[in-house]
Amino acid sequence: MEKVQDGFVVERNEDMNEEYQRALKQTLTIVGDTELLSVPPLLTVYNEAPNLNYKITALAVMQDEIGHAHIAYRLLEELGVDTDELLYDRPANRWKNPYAFDFKLNNWIELGVFNGLFDRAGYTLLGDAYESTSYGPWKRALVKVDKEELFHLRNGEIIMKAGMKKPETAKQVQEAVDWMFLMGLEFFGVADNLKSRSAQLDYRLKGHTNDELRQKWMSTAVPFCESIGVDVPAHYDEEQGKYVLDVPFPCKFDVENRKWLTDQPDTWDGVIERFKERGPENEEFVHCIQKGAKEMEAMRQEEVS
């Protein structure tokens, strides 16, 4: 811990103690799962792209995300993790992707808001990791990832801006932001005063706390939404010198109607319980990832028998 705090860059498994390796594996699993499970929701609506250029861009985004997942899982493999087992034998509810990715998208505009808010969260988190991480192989890989996440969020901004030009699609932008904005804030984890483990910070796998990263995300998400005429439940408070929310956070979420119950504050324990229960499409989306491998294994078994 002292070595990495002094700037030591970890390159080999032999350089790690058990706690460092455990924190690194946990971090890379979350990153890999998040990147890979962002693809099935996008697939639900990419066919609704209004023109070929948009469709090609959406496919490029999905290809990038699969590539980012591959990087994380390859690094896990080098750390001794059985990635075939991790990917194809793990139950759906044990995956570590954000809760927001357990929902099908309703329309093309939601794909844009997904990119504009959730890829912005990914850009914030992975940009922080790139700047701060003590793990050399990951830092080098994040040079590519960081640029591609920026491309994804810019694609989302383009779709959101275009959507605001017509009343019908402007309504869809606002409705998508209404349920996705607080989901984006949840990406960064529990409030700092409730966080019990600090290995990611202690070993410089990340550079900023959850609440600091939440502020960084809002510092671009809120002004962008305001600039195109989209209402968000947050504003910049001059006296406090930071962004503050206009609704309780966390608060309860009506899963069926995708609606935040802002009159019903929740605790982070309640949020974590919701995460563990997983969202409505969790099993279907994980099955989408595992289906080919399972079918291939079934064919092999038939040939053997």
C-alpha positions, 0 to 999 in steps of 0.5 A, a space after each residue: 500500500 505504501 509503495 503504490 501510494 508513493 507512485 509504484 506501478 504494479 505490472 506483475 502478479 508477483 508485485 501484488 499482495 492478496 488484498 490488492 489482487 482481490 480489490 483488482 479482481 472485483 474492480 475488473 469484474 464490475 467493469 467487464 460485466 458493465 461493458 458487456 451487459 450494456 449491449 443487450 439493452 442497446 440491441 432492443 432498439 437499434 433497428 429503430 435507428 432513423 437512418 443508416 448512419 445512426 444504425 452504423 454508429 449504434 453498432 460501432 458503439 456496441 462493438 466498442 463495448 464488447 471490446 472493452 469487456 474483452 480487455 477487462 476479462 483478459 486482464 482477469 484471466 492473467 490474474 488467474 480467473 477462469 473467465 469461461 466459468 465467469 462468463 458462461 456458468 455464473 447465474 444471472 443474478 450474480 453479474 455485477 452490471 448496473 441495475 439500469 442495464 436490466 431494462 429493455 429500451 422503449 424507443 430509439 431516443 432512449 438509446 441516445 439518452 442511454 449513451 448520453 447519461 450512462 456512457 458519461 458515467 462510464 467515461 467519468 469512472 474509467 477516466 478517473 481510473 486511467 488518471 489514477 490507477 496503479 495497475 499498469 496493464 489496465 492504465 495502458 488499455 484505458 487509453 483506447 477505452 477512454 476515447 471510445 467512451 467519449 465517442 459514445 457519450 457524444 453520440 448520445 448528445 447528438 441524438 438527444 439534441 436532434 430529439 429536442 427539435 420535434 415535440 413528439 421526440 422531445 417528450 421521449 427525451 424528457 421521459 427517458 431522462 426522468 428515469 435514467 438520470 437518478 440511475 446514472 447517479 447510482 452508478 457511482 455507489 453508496 455515499 462516502 459516509 456509508 462506504 465501509 471498504 476503501 481498498 480501491 482508493 488505498 491501492 490507487 485503483 481509483 483516484 476519487 471517492 464515489 461522491 466526488 465522481 458523482 459531482 464530476 458526472 453532474 458537472 457535465 450532465 446537468 449543464 448539457 441537459 439544461 442547454 437543450 431544454 431538458 429538465 433534471 432534478 438537480 442544480 448548481 448551488 453557488 453557496 455550496 459550490 457544488 451540484 445538489 439534488 432537488 429530490 431525495 436521493 436515494 429514493 424508491 423506484 417503481 420498477 413496473 412503470 419506470 418511475 422514481 417515487 420522489 415522495 418516498 425516500 430510501 436508504 442505500 441498504 434499500 437500493 442495494 437490496 433492489 440491486 440484488 433482486 435485479 431488474 426485469 430483463 436480467 435473466 434474458 440479457 445474461 442468457 443472450 450472452 451465454 446462449 451460444 456457448 451453452 448451445 455449442 456445449 450441448 452439441 459437443 455432448 451429443 457428439 460424444 454420446 
